[in-house]
């Protein structure tokens, strides 16, 4: 399958968001600062690092700064290339209240055992929006080929994940959620990753939500480590999980799975469900139905007008319709 990112990610707003922020500065890369790291080093909390088109090689550490990193022209033209030298971009525990945002980049060629594309450290409050993650490689026995959320507090939304690789051990995944994380993974596209799309290996204190994503052609759609006696805070709803090797994989299900796995579609997976949790299809609105995508062979995973999922009911206020049709 090919991937047409131009049809998947809308044009990004530029600096209108920042009007009215009297105390913030806009740091321009490369016209004012030659590299993103130099701009980050010069930034203070509340600032914006605005990046022009180009390929920026190497790695970046945002430390704990509360800043926004945004491209002017979107992910097809603005590339963060790790050159297989480590984690492409690293976020640490925030130094002050507020959110740090990464928006409008391609993040590629990261190589690390934990967080090859992005590492989100414990306590980091981050928004990862409108990016493309490709060809990032998680090392053996690690976590997060694209994103490692290790106790983070984050929103990951409207991103495309393609061609990211990992092994099949414990916490491995394209997006891995470990420890006491509070993360919302919403309206993303995971396609053709030889890796689990989402891995939740987290204690009962974690609060992960996986809402309205499309997962196609991956090693596994969603993987849940259910050894904790209470995973009721895990919410997995309105996802389209199709044509993967495994759709849903639940391991260590010593007790009944009480995660909120509802209103999802599992279709055409080589193995629909693996592990010990039983088959959810037919319960809580989970279905096995052809989603009728427009042209998946050529990278258009939007739903056709005659798809039964177009008018699929939504859950609580703010919950997306099935699949990442808004990307």
C-alpha positions in Angstrom: 0.0 0.0 0.0 1.2 3.5 -0.8 0.6 6.4 1.5 -0.5 9.8 0.3 0.1 12.1 3.3 -1.3 15.1 1.4 -4.7 13.5 1.4 -4.5 12.5 5.1 -3.4 15.6 7.0 -5.1 18.9 6.6 -3.3 22.2 6.1 -1.9 23.4 9.4 -2.7 26.8 10.8 0.4 28.9 11.2 0.7 31.7 13.7 -2.9 32.9 14.3 -2.9 30.7 17.4 -0.3 32.8 18.9 -2.0 36.2 18.6 -2.7 37.7 22.0 0.1 35.8 23.8 1.9 39.0 24.8 4.8 37.3 26.6 5.7 34.8 24.0 8.4 35.0 21.3 8.5 33.4 17.9 11.9 31.9 17.1 12.5 31.2 13.4 14.4 28.2 12.0 16.7 28.4 10.1 16.6 32.2 9.4 17.3 33.2 13.0 18.5 29.9 14.5 20.4 27.4 12.3 19.0 24.3 14.0 15.9 23.4 15.9 18.1 22.5 19.0 19.6 26.0 19.0 16.1 27.5 18.8 14.9 25.3 21.7 18.0 26.2 23.7 17.1 29.9 23.3 13.4 29.5 24.0 11.7 30.2 27.3 8.3 28.9 28.5 5.5 30.1 26.2 7.7 30.6 23.1 7.1 29.2 19.7 9.7 27.6 17.5 8.5 28.0 13.9 10.3 25.9 11.4 10.6 26.5 7.6 10.7 23.6 5.1 13.8 21.5 5.0 15.4 18.3 6.3 16.8 18.8 9.7 19.2 16.0 10.6 20.1 14.9 14.1 18.3 14.7 17.4 16.6 17.3 19.6 16.0 17.5 23.3 13.2 19.9 24.4 14.1 19.2 28.1 11.1 20.4 30.2 10.3 23.6 28.3 6.7 24.6 27.8 7.0 25.6 24.1 5.4 24.9 20.8 7.4 23.4 17.9 5.5 23.9 14.6 6.3 23.8 10.9 5.2 26.5 8.5 4.3 24.2 5.6 3.4 20.8 7.1 5.0 17.3 7.3 5.7 16.6 3.7 8.1 19.6 3.5 9.5 19.6 7.0 11.5 16.6 8.1 13.2 15.7 11.3 15.7 12.9 10.4 17.3 11.1 13.2 19.9 9.4 10.9 19.6 6.3 13.1 21.6 8.2 15.8 19.1 7.9 18.6 15.7 9.3 19.6 14.7 12.0 17.2 13.0 14.3 19.7 12.9 13.9 23.5 10.5 15.5 26.0 11.1 15.5 29.7 9.1 16.3 32.8 7.6 19.8 32.4 9.4 22.6 34.2 6.1 24.6 34.7 2.3 24.1 34.2 1.2 24.0 30.6 1.5 21.9 27.4 4.3 21.4 25.0 3.2 20.9 21.4 4.8 19.3 18.3 2.9 19.9 15.1 3.4 19.5 11.4 6.6 17.4 11.0 7.8 14.1 9.5 9.7 12.3 12.2 11.8 9.6 10.6 14.9 7.3 10.9 14.9 7.3 14.7 16.7 4.4 16.4 16.5 3.7 20.1 15.4 1.0 22.4 12.9 3.4 24.1 11.2 6.0 22.0 12.9 5.9 18.6 10.8 8.7 17.2 9.7 10.5 20.3 10.4 9.8 24.0 7.7 11.2 26.3 9.1 11.1 29.9 7.1 10.8 33.0 5.1 14.0 33.8 5.6 15.5 30.3 2.4 17.2 29.2 2.6 17.1 25.4 0.3 17.4 22.4 1.6 15.5 19.3 -0.6 16.6 16.4 -0.6 16.4 12.6 2.8 14.6 12.2 4.0 11.7 10.1 6.1 9.0 11.7 8.0 6.8 9.3 10.9 4.3 9.3 11.7 4.6 13.0 13.2 1.4 14.6 12.7 0.4 18.2 15.5 -1.8 19.6 14.9 -5.3 21.0 12.9 -5.5 24.2 12.1 -1.8 24.3 9.0 0.4 23.9 7.8 2.9 21.3 9.1 2.7 17.7 7.4 6.0 17.1 6.3 7.2 20.6 7.2 5.9 24.0 4.8 7.2 26.6 6.4 6.3 29.9 4.1 7.8 32.5 3.4 10.7 30.3 0.3 13.0 30.2 -0.3 13.4 26.4 -2.6 13.8 23.5 -1.6 12.1 20.3 -4.0 13.0 17.5 -4.3 13.3 13.7 -0.9 11.7 13.0 0.1 9.1 10.4 2.3 6.1 11.4 3.8 4.0 8.6 6.8 1.7 8.3 7.9 1.8 11.9 9.4 -1.4 13.2 9.8 -3.3 16.5 10.1 -6.8 17.9 7.3 -8.7 19.6 8.6 -8.5 23.2 6.8 -7.1 26.3 6.3 -3.4 25.7 7.1 -3.2 22.0 4.8 -1.1 19.8 4.5 1.8 17.4 3.0 3.8 20.3 3.7 2.2 23.6 2.0 3.1 26.8 3.8 2.0 30.0 3.6 2.8 33.7 1.1 5.3 35.1 0.4 7.2 31.9 -2.6 9.4 31.1 -2.7 9.5 27.3 -5.4 10.0 24.6 -4.6 8.4 21.3 -7.3 9.8 19.0 -8.0 9.9 15.2 -4.6 8.6 14.0 -3.8 6.3 11.0 -1.5 3.3 11.6 -0.7 1.6 8.3 1.8 -1.0 7.3 3.9 -1.1 10.5 5.7 -4.4 11.1 4.9 -3.8 14.7 1.9 -3.6 17.1 0.1 -0.3 16.4 -0.7 0.4 20.0 0.7 -1.4 23.0 -0.8 -0.8 26.5 1.3 -2.4 29.1 0.3 -0.4 32.1 -0.8 -0.7 35.8 -4.4 0.0 37.0 -3.4 3.6 37.8 -2.9 4.3 34.1 -5.5 6.2 32.1 -5.1 5.4 28.4 -7.8 6.1 25.8 -7.6 4.8 22.3 -10.4 6.5 20.3 -11.4 6.6 16.6 -8.1 5.4 15.1 -7.6 3.4 11.9 -5.2 0.5 12.0 -4.5 -1.3 8.8 -1.8 -3.8 7.7 0.1 -3.9 11.0 1.5 -6.8 12.9 -1.2 -6.2 15.5 -3.8 -3.5 15.9 -4.2 -3.2 19.7 -2.2 -5.2 22.3 -3.2 -5.2 25.9 -1.3 -6.6 28.8 -4.1 -7.5 31.2 -2.2 -8.9 34.1 -3.4 -6.1 36.4 -6.6 -7.0 38.2 -8.3 -3.8 37.2 -7.9 -2.2 33.8 -11.3 -0.6 33.7 -9.7 2.8 33.2 -8.5 1.7 29.7 -11.0 3.0 27.1 -10.7 1.6 23.6 -13.6 2.8 21.4 -14.6 3.5 17.8 -11.4 2.1 16.3 -11.3 0.5 12.8 -8.9 -2.5 13.0 -8.6 -4.2 9.6 -6.3 -6.4 7.6 -3.7 -6.8 10.3 -2.0 -10.0 11.2 -3.8 -9.8 14.6 -6.6 -7.5 15.3 -6.8 -7.5 19.1 -4.3 -9.3 21.3 -4.9 -9.6 25.0 -2.2 -11.4 27.1 -2.1 -12.4 30.7 -5.9 -12.3 31.0 -6.0 -14.1 34.4 -9.3 -12.3 35.2 -12.0 -11.1 32.8 -10.9 -8.2 30.7 -12.8 -5.1 32.1 -11.2 -2.5 29.8 -13.9 -0.6 27.9 -13.5 -2.2 24.5 -16.6 -1.1 22.7 -18.0 0.1 19.4 -14.9 -1.1 17.4 -14.8 -2.8 14.0 -12.5 -5.8 13.5 -12.5 -6.9 9.9 -10.2 -9.0 7.6 -7.5 -9.6 10.2 -5.6 -12.8 9.7 -6.4 -13.6 13.4 -9.2 -11.4 14.7 -8.5 -11.9 18.4 -5.6 -13.6 20.1 -4.9 -14.2 23.8 -7.3 -15.1 26.6 -9.9 -12.4 26.7 -12.5 -14.0 24.4 -14.0 -12.6 21.2 -15.6 -9.2 21.7 -17.4 -9.2 18.3 -21.1 -9.1 18.9 -20.8 -7.5 22.3 -20.8 -3.8 23.4 -21.2 -2.7 19.8 -18.1 -4.4 18.4 -18.6 -5.6 14.8 -17.1 -7.5 12.0 -18.2 -5.5 8.9 -16.5 -4.4 5.7 -15.6 -0.7 6.3 -15.7 0.1 2.5 -12.7 2.4 2.2 -12.4 4.6 -0.9 -9.1 3.3 -2.3 -6.9 1.5 0.3 -4.6 0.0 -2.3 -3.5 3.6 -3.2 -3.4 4.9 0.3 -6.9 6.5 0.6 -8.4 5.0 3.8 -11.3 7.3 4.1 -14.8 5.7 4.2 -16.9 5.6 1.1 -20.3 7.4 1.1 -22.1 4.0 1.2 -20.1 2.7 4.2 -22.2 1.6 7.1 -19.7 3.3 9.4 -20.4 6.8 8.2 -23.5 7.0 10.3 -22.2 4.8 13.1 -23.3 6.2 16.5 -20.9 8.1 18.6 -20.6 7.6 22.3 -20.1 10.2 24.9 -19.8 13.8 23.9 -16.6 14.4 22.0 -16.0 10.7 21.1 -15.1 10.4 17.4 -16.9 8.3 14.8 -15.4 5.0 13.9 -12.0 5.3 12.3 -9.7 8.3 11.7 -11.9 9.6 8.9 -11.1 13.2 9.8 -7.4 13.0 9.1 
